[in-house]
Amino acid sequence: MKSNSKYIIIPVAFVVFLTSCNTLEKSSMHGFNSGFYQLESKQKSDQNVYVEVTDEKIDVYHQTKKQPDANAFLTISLKPSDSIQISPVIFKKESLDIDITAILLKYRPSVYGLPGQMTTDFNIGLYAGWRHDSYKIVSRSDPLGKNHHKLNNWGYDFGLFAGPGATLISPFTTQNEVIDEYSGMIIQTGIAGFIESNIASFGIAVGFDSLLNSDREVWIYDKKPWVGFIVGIALN
């Protein structure tokens, strides 16, 4: 049963990984939506602006008393055009990030003289952190003289997560106090940091696990720190 469980968990984890990265990649590439941003450019000092994003263009408005002005002071076409090439501009934004997460790989350091372990046990969690996004728009001219504007973005965030999971309880993980093997339910908590770009979104987590039965007294990893590779699917 133990062997079969591992063969099932690894493919499932791999599918979750691909799905998560694909979802987050789409979120990263299309996450530049209408809203309030901080504009950075070489010509002027940083300024607070409101950005209206459509399929064809980006209109940028000055803010007056936290409200956008009536007329846009900058329009950036998102389709090839004969417009004047613009210098790179950067829009920055900070926001609350809420994700459903999974730690795909979890490394448990050596304890009690036993070797460290790398595990892929099933787990999920709810993550909340403070996110920083940067959207850079650059323009390039093609051989026909038309300008193309490209959006590049990257972001990072740090926060907390918690959720349920499963772990192998065995003679090894209990120093022979438990003879049989079974999957025990845990609650995991910790901190994580994500890096997000046009290509992928991933992070590193540090956490602790608490076993939810009486064998917690002999489980060698109860409330011991681990390091893991984390992915998430955005909820907001």
Secondary structure, DSSP 8 states (H G I E B T S, - for coil): -HHHHHHHHHHHHHHHHHHHHHHHHHHHHT---SEEEEEE-SSS--EEEEEEE-SSEEEEEEEETTEE-SS-SEEEESS-BSS-----EEEEEEEEEEEEEEEEEEEE--BTTB--EEE---B-EEEEEEEEEEEEEEEEE-TTS-EEEEEEEEEEEEEEEEEEEEEEE-TGGGTTS--S-EEEEEEEEEEEEEEE-SS-EEEEEEEEEEESSGGGGT-TTBT-EEEEEEEEEE--
